[in-house]
């Protein structure tokens, strides 16, 4: 019997990629979506049913129909990702592919999506540790100085800590997105949504010092379209990789464990909660649309917040205090 010729979704995924660009989605979103489609394409081209499973679907030879792409093929791909990568990667690919197949239905390439009744793989909740106060103090201490690099690194770290912004949100910005008078940085988050990220007076001072140092470093006045952050040697835009490398190097200098930039976001959420900050305001600042994120962020320090709240609300202490009071009145 002749070997079945696998159906190649590459042309359709290329059309989808053009559609994503036309919608002006964030570059990272486009990369995530197209990477998932490419991964499924490679998997289907080499797909083989598990040995001994006589009920398994054969390799799809067309897009839809009896010999088309079915739920079982997608499930096999997600299972493959779970066994070779991580639950987070599998979950991300699942969501991306669901969007892809929905697009195919909208484009009338398919009558219905093979993923219409599928459930996303369970994503285990990973507790991201918040940064201890002493580590933050040591990190800022090694950044002290009046050089351009010292001014820049201090400003970046304080902006991370004070805004709760993601790495890409804080890095991929231009000068015109910063308002030192209102103490706000306009960032672009998930879904290509822009929001104001406020910061405090100490961070505003650090940013002002950095911008003055940046003008001297460049030998000219800063312009609105200039990048927000500059490299030391290149004097060009500081990349996401450059910011991450800087934090890694500063952690080594401070003698503290490596800090991932996203830990600043979790630390911001934790400090906001522990100091009694309003949850609705926190959601607005962080750019969240789901209240589930309130419990996810800073969850690793949840026990500390619970202990502090218990000290204020302890039923035993309140009861004992009440008895003492009554006893004093007798």
C-alpha positions in Angstrom: 0.0 0.0 0.0 1.3 3.4 -0.9 2.5 5.6 1.9 0.0 8.3 2.9 1.1 11.9 1.9 0.7 14.1 5.0 -1.3 17.3 4.7 0.9 20.3 5.0 -0.6 23.3 6.9 2.3 25.6 6.1 0.5 27.6 3.3 -2.5 28.2 5.6 -0.3 29.1 8.6 1.6 31.6 6.3 -1.8 33.2 5.4 -2.6 33.3 9.1 0.7 35.1 9.8 -0.1 37.7 7.2 -3.5 38.2 8.9 -1.8 38.7 12.3 0.5 41.3 10.8 -2.5 43.1 9.3 -4.2 43.2 12.7 -1.0 44.9 14.0 -0.6 42.5 16.9 2.4 42.8 19.1 5.5 41.2 17.6 5.9 38.8 20.5 2.2 37.7 20.1 2.8 37.0 16.4 5.9 35.0 17.2 4.1 32.9 19.8 1.2 32.1 17.4 3.3 31.3 14.4 5.7 29.1 16.4 2.7 27.0 17.6 1.5 26.5 14.0 5.0 25.6 12.8 5.3 23.1 15.6 2.0 21.4 14.8 3.0 21.4 11.1 6.3 19.6 11.8 4.5 17.1 14.1 1.9 16.2 11.6 4.3 15.8 8.7 6.2 13.1 10.7 3.1 11.8 12.7 2.7 8.1 13.3 0.1 6.4 15.4 1.3 4.7 18.6 2.2 1.1 18.0 -0.6 -1.3 18.9 -3.3 1.3 18.9 -5.6 0.0 16.2 -8.1 2.8 16.8 -5.6 5.6 16.4 -6.1 8.2 13.7 -3.8 7.8 10.7 -1.7 10.7 9.5 -4.1 13.4 8.0 -3.9 13.7 4.2 -6.3 16.7 4.0 -7.4 19.6 6.1 -10.9 18.3 6.9 -13.1 15.3 6.5 -12.5 11.6 7.3 -8.8 11.9 6.4 -8.4 15.4 7.8 -7.0 16.9 11.0 -9.0 15.6 14.0 -9.0 16.3 17.7 -6.9 13.1 18.2 -4.0 14.7 16.2 -4.0 17.8 18.3 -4.2 15.8 21.5 -1.2 13.8 20.4 0.7 17.0 19.7 -0.1 18.5 23.1 0.8 15.2 24.7 4.1 15.3 22.8 4.8 18.9 24.1 4.0 17.9 27.7 6.5 15.0 27.5 9.3 16.9 25.8 8.9 20.6 27.0 6.7 21.9 29.8 3.1 22.4 30.8 3.5 26.1 30.2 4.7 25.6 26.6 1.9 23.0 25.9 -0.7 25.4 27.3 0.7 28.3 25.2 0.6 26.2 22.0 -2.9 25.0 22.8 -4.3 28.5 23.1 -2.4 29.6 19.9 -3.7 26.7 17.9 -7.2 27.2 19.1 -7.0 30.7 17.7 -5.5 29.3 14.4 -8.3 26.8 13.8 -11.0 29.4 14.8 -9.4 31.7 12.1 -9.6 28.8 9.6 -13.4 28.5 10.4 -13.8 32.3 10.0 -12.1 32.1 6.7 -14.4 29.3 5.6 -11.4 27.0 5.1 -13.0 24.6 7.6 -16.6 24.0 8.7 -15.7 23.5 12.3 -12.6 23.5 14.4 -11.1 20.1 15.6 -10.4 21.8 18.9 -13.9 23.1 19.6 -14.5 20.7 22.5 -10.9 20.4 23.7 -9.9 21.6 27.1 -6.5 23.3 27.7 -3.9 21.3 29.6 -3.9 22.0 33.3 -1.3 24.6 34.1 0.3 24.1 37.5 0.7 27.2 39.5 4.3 28.1 39.8 5.2 30.3 42.8 7.6 33.0 41.7 9.6 34.1 44.8 9.4 37.7 45.7 12.7 39.6 46.2 13.8 40.1 49.8 14.3 43.6 51.0 18.0 43.0 51.8 18.6 41.7 48.3 17.0 44.8 46.8 19.2 47.0 49.0 22.4 45.2 48.0 21.3 45.4 44.3 20.8 49.1 44.5 24.0 49.6 46.5 26.2 48.2 43.7 24.5 50.5 41.2 25.4 53.6 43.2 27.5 56.2 41.4 27.4 59.2 39.1 28.4 57.5 35.8 26.0 57.0 33.0 25.9 53.2 33.6 25.2 53.7 37.3 22.4 56.2 36.7 20.9 54.0 34.1 21.0 50.7 36.1 19.6 52.4 39.2 16.7 53.9 37.2 15.9 50.6 35.5 15.8 48.6 38.8 13.6 51.2 40.5 11.3 51.4 37.5 10.9 47.6 37.6 10.2 47.7 41.3 7.9 50.8 41.3 5.8 50.0 38.3 5.4 46.2 38.3 5.9 46.4 34.5 7.0 43.4 32.4 10.4 43.2 30.9 9.2 44.0 27.4 6.8 46.7 28.6 9.6 48.6 30.4 12.3 48.0 27.8 10.6 48.6 24.4 9.6 52.3 25.0 10.6 55.6 23.6 11.2 58.9 25.4 7.8 60.3 24.5 6.1 57.6 26.5 7.6 58.9 29.8 6.0 61.8 31.7 8.2 62.8 34.6 5.8 65.5 35.8 2.9 63.1 36.1 5.3 60.3 37.1 3.8 57.9 34.6 5.3 55.6 31.9 2.9 54.5 29.2 3.5 50.8 28.6 2.1 48.4 26.0 1.0 45.1 27.5 -0.6 41.9 26.4 -3.3 42.2 23.7 -1.4 45.3 22.5 -3.2 47.4 25.1 -1.5 50.5 26.4 -1.8 51.6 30.0 -0.2 54.2 32.3 2.2 52.7 34.8 2.7 55.2 37.7 5.8 55.5 39.8 6.9 57.3 42.9 9.1 60.4 43.7 12.3 58.4 44.3 12.0 56.7 40.9 11.2 60.0 39.2 14.4 61.5 40.7 16.4 58.5 39.5 14.9 58.8 36.0 15.6 62.5 35.9 19.3 61.9 36.8 19.5 59.1 34.2 18.0 61.2 31.4 20.5 64.1 32.1 23.3 61.5 32.1 22.0 60.0 28.8 22.1 63.4 27.1 25.7 63.9 28.1 26.5 60.2 27.1 25.0 60.8 23.6 26.5 64.3 23.3 23.1 65.8 22.3 19.6 66.6 23.6 17.2 63.6 23.8 14.4 63.5 21.3 10.8 62.2 21.7 11.4 59.3 19.3 14.7 58.1 21.0 14.6 54.8 22.9 14.1 55.1 26.6 17.2 53.1 27.5 20.7 53.3 25.8 23.6 50.9 25.8 26.9 52.0 27.4 29.3 51.2 24.5 26.9 51.1 21.5 24.9 54.2 22.5 22.0 52.4 20.7 18.7 51.1 22.1 19.2 48.7 25.0 17.5 45.4 24.1 15.4 43.1 26.3 18.5 40.8 26.3 20.7 43.7 27.4 18.4 44.5 30.4 18.3 40.9 31.5 22.1 40.6 31.2 22.6 43.8 33.2 20.4 42.6 36.1 22.3 39.2 36.1 25.7 41.0 36.2 24.5 43.3 39.0 23.3 40.4 41.0 26.7 38.8 40.8 28.3 42.0 41.9 25.9 42.2 44.8 26.6 38.6 45.8 22.9 37.7 45.7 21.0 34.9 43.9 20.0 35.6 40.3 16.9 37.7 39.9 14.7 37.3 36.8 13.1 40.5 35.7 9.6 39.1 36.2 10.3 38.7 39.9 10.1 42.5 40.2 6.5 42.2 39.0 5.6 39.6 41.6 7.4 41.6 44.3 5.5 44.8 43.4 2.2 42.9 43.7 3.3 41.4 47.1 4.3 44.7 48.5 1.1 46.3 47.3 -1.0 43.7 49.0 1.0 43.5 52.2 0.7 47.3 52.7 -3.1 47.2 52.2 -3.3 48.5 48.6 -6.6 48.4 46.8 -7.0 45.3 44.6 -9.0 47.1 41.9 -6.2 49.7 41.6 -3.6 46.9 41.5 -5.4 45.2 38.6 -5.5 48.5 36.7 -1.8 49.2 37.3 -0.8 45.7 36.3 -3.0 45.5 33.3 -5.0 42.5 34.5 -8.5 41.7 33.3 -9.0 38.6 35.5 -9.2 38.7 39.3 -7.5 35.2 39.2 -4.2 37.1 38.7 -4.6 38.7 42.2 -4.1 35.4 43.9 -1.4 34.1 41.4 1.0 37.1 41.8 2.9 37.2 45.1 1.4 33.8 46.1 4.8 32.7 47.3 4.7 35.4 50.0 1.0 34.7 50.8 1.9 33.0 54.1 3.7 36.1 55.3 0.7 38.3 54.5 -1.6 35.9 56.3 0.6 36.0 59.4 0.7 39.8 59.4 -3.1 40.0 59.0 -3.6 37.4 61.7 -1.6 39.5 64.1 -4.2 42.2 63.6 -7.3 40.0 63.5 -6.4 37.2 65.9 -9.6 35.9 67.5 -7.7 34.6 70.5 -6.1 38.0 71.1 -9.4 39.8 70.7 -11.1 37.4 73.1 -8.3 37.7 75.7 -8.3 41.4 75.4 -12.0 41.5 75.9 -11.8 39.4 79.0 -9.1 41.6 80.4 -11.2 44.6 79.8 -14.2 43.1 81.6 -12.1 41.9 84.4 -10.8 45.4 85.0 -14.3 46.7 85.3 -15.3 44.3 88.0 
